[in-house]
Amino acid sequence: MNANADVIVAGAGVIGLSCALALLESGRAVIVIDAKGVGAGASHGNCGTLTPSHAPPLAAPGTVTKALGWMLTPDAPLYVHPRMDLNLWRWLMRFGLRCNTRDWRRSAVAKYALLQDSRDRIQDWVGRFGLSCEFAESGEDYVFRDPQGLEDEQREIPLLRELGISVEVIDGSEYARQEPAVKPGMAGAVRFSGDAMLRPDAYVRALADAVRERGGRIIEQCALESVEETGDGCIVQTSQGGMRCRDFVLALGAWSPRLATQVGAPWLRSVIQPGKGYSITYDRPAMVPKRPLILRDRSVCVTSWADGYRLGSTMEFSGFDDSLNPRRLAALERGAAEFLHHPVGPVVRERWSGWRPMSLDDVPLIGRIPGRVHGWMATGHGMMGMGMSAGTGQLLADLMAGRDASVDPAPFSPARFA
């Protein structure tokens, strides 16, 4: 195949498609390529929450100690597979150095700016582009059975309120009156009324349709192989042949480090690790929560849509092992059963796992690839890819156009790691 484009975006997940849509709106002509197809990766199985409340990063004080303590507990919410993987252990050491209060706060501020911009921008896109995806200004609740967990969670509230996030602490008896889907005996809940939700698979399909409607091309079953810069652009080699473009965007999520050398960013291999997440999708049970829940003691996310219901979350560092671990899937159902009258639906539609691109500071890399003139990247979004998607696309389009951006680009610069 010989094709020319103004911009080639590698990756047809929620980040790549959001970049493509924002670039099209900016007047660029775009081709999106993907080794599989639209939304075939982590965009498919997540819980679809849009959560500025999730600004505090995984790279927090105590995270590494907790993960090491759970190494012999395969169904723990955060699990590092005990294996000889030098790249993973080097990554964990560098990640651990950032698990301090100063870096945690810095990352939280950066993540909040992008999460809030994206949450508002997605709502705008849903209306402006007619994206049918069950978007709702739902809010979200963190629910606790353990009183100590509820008390510990409140330590983050001053920072969240400083950022502008609406936070309400609800005691257990009052929460039982408000949310009949939850069993009695909860210690309480923390409500974030500014959060929202959508159906992720429908949203990604709608994004793809919007890209096509505005003249963008999406070429599926077209794997990126290499990118070579020339004086006025790039030559992109793919499994379907060579292509030429003025600018190239790497938006391959957890697969980005596997193509790092081929795109001129070999340092990326030591910056991003694949963090495996799981979800189970069901037909709706007889009673579902009024809004998305995080069952905080068990790190289980619960979301429901008009004709579906999903349990998800967990973080597993096991490389690119694509097996479905039945113990980790069962942990989702066990956790839900501790909190909910109807923890699962009557029919299982899908058991799923996928990889999230976890960066060293849990902040994405958005901007020009260091040392490149026509190479750009938007990757490393961790568990927040859906929630950061529209803001990422707009930020990248603004940077590529040389415009002032609505979000400070400095904290997201890939140059911080190169």
C-alpha positions, 0 to 999 in steps of 0.5 A, a space after each residue: 500500500 502506498 498512501 500519503 497523509 498529513 498526519 498518521 496516528 498509530 493506534 485506534 484506541 480512545 487516545 488515538 481516535 481522540 487525537 485524530 478527531 482533534 487534529 481533524 477539527 484543527 484542519 489536519 488530514 488524518 489517517 489512523 492505523 491499528 494492528 487490530 481494529 478500533 477499540 481492540 485494546 484497553 479502551 474496550 474493557 474499562 469501566 467508562 468512568 470520567 473521574 477528575 476525583 482520581 487525580 492522586 496517582 498510583 505513585 503514592 507514598 507506601 505503594 511499593 511497600 504494599 505491592 511487595 507485601 502482596 507478591 505472594 497474594 495473586 488475587 491482591 488488588 495490586 500484584 507484581 508477579 514474582 519473576 525475573 524481569 530486569 526491566 520491570 524491577 528497574 522500572 519499579 525502583 525508579 517508580 518507587 523513588 517517585 512515591 513521595 509526598 512532593 512528587 505525588 502532589 505534583 503528579 496529582 495537580 497535573 493529572 487533575 488539570 487533564 482529567 477535568 479538561 477532558 471530562 468537560 470536553 467529552 461532554 461537549 463532544 458528545 453534544 457537538 458531534 452527536 456521540 451516542 454513548 450513554 454519557 451521564 453526569 452521574 457522580 461517583 461514590 467510594 464505598 467503605 466497609 472498613 472505618 479505618 479505610 474511610 478515615 485514611 481516604 479523608 487524608 486526600 480530601 484537602 488536596 482534592 478540595 484545593 484542586 476544586 473537586 466537590 467532595 462529600 463524606 457520607 456516614 454509613 447509616 445515611 448512605 444505606 438510606 441513599 443507596 439501596 443496592 449496597 448492603 447495610 453495615 458500611 462504614 460510609 462513602 465519599 461522593 464525588 458529584 462532578 464525575 461522569 460516566 459513559 459506555 466505553 465501547 459505544 464511545 470509542 465506536 462513536 469517536 471512530 464514526 466522527 473521525 470518518 465523517 470528518 474525512 479521516 481514514 481508519 485502516 485496521 489490520 495495519 501494524 506499525 513497523 517503523 518510522 523514518 524522518 526525512 527532511 519534510 516529514 516521515 516514511 512510515 512502514 506498516 504491515 500493509 506497506 509504506 506510507 508518507 506523512 508530514 507528522 506522525 503520532 504514537 498512540 499505542 498505549 501499553 504497546 508503545 514501548 515495544 515500538 520505541 526504537 522503531 520510532 526513535 524513542 528507545 528510552 521509552 522502553 524503560 519508562 512504561 510498563 504494561 499494567 494488566 486490568 480485568 473486567 467482567 461484563 454481565 446482563 444487568 442484575 435485578 438491582 444496580 447502584 444509582 451511580 458508579 461505585 468504587 468498592 474501596 476496600 477491594 478496589 473493585 469498580 462497579 458500573 451499569 448501563 441501560 443493558 449492561 453491568 460491569 465489574 472491573 479494576 485491579 492492577 497486575 504487573 506480569 508483562 504481556 501475559 494474555 491469560 485470563 487469571 481466574 483467581 483475579 476474576 473471582 476476586 472481582 466477584 468476591 469483592 462485589 459480594 461483600 458490598 452489594 445485594 446483587 453483585 453479579 448479573 444473571 448472564 456473563 457476557 465477557 471476561 476480559 483483560 487488557 494492558 494499561 500503559 503505566 508511566 514512572 510518575 503515573 502522568 501521560 507523555 504528550 508532546 513532541 518526541 525528543 530529538 524528532 521534528 515530525 514525531 509526536 506521542 500521546 501515551 502512558 495514561 495508565 488507568 485514566 485513558 478514557 478519562 483523559 482522552 479528549 483533553 489529550 487529543 486537544 492538547 496534542 492538536 494545540 501543540 502541533 499547531 503551535 497554539 496556546 493550550 487550555 492545559 499547561 503542557 509542561 508536566 506531560 512533556 516526554 522530554 522529562 524522561 528522555 
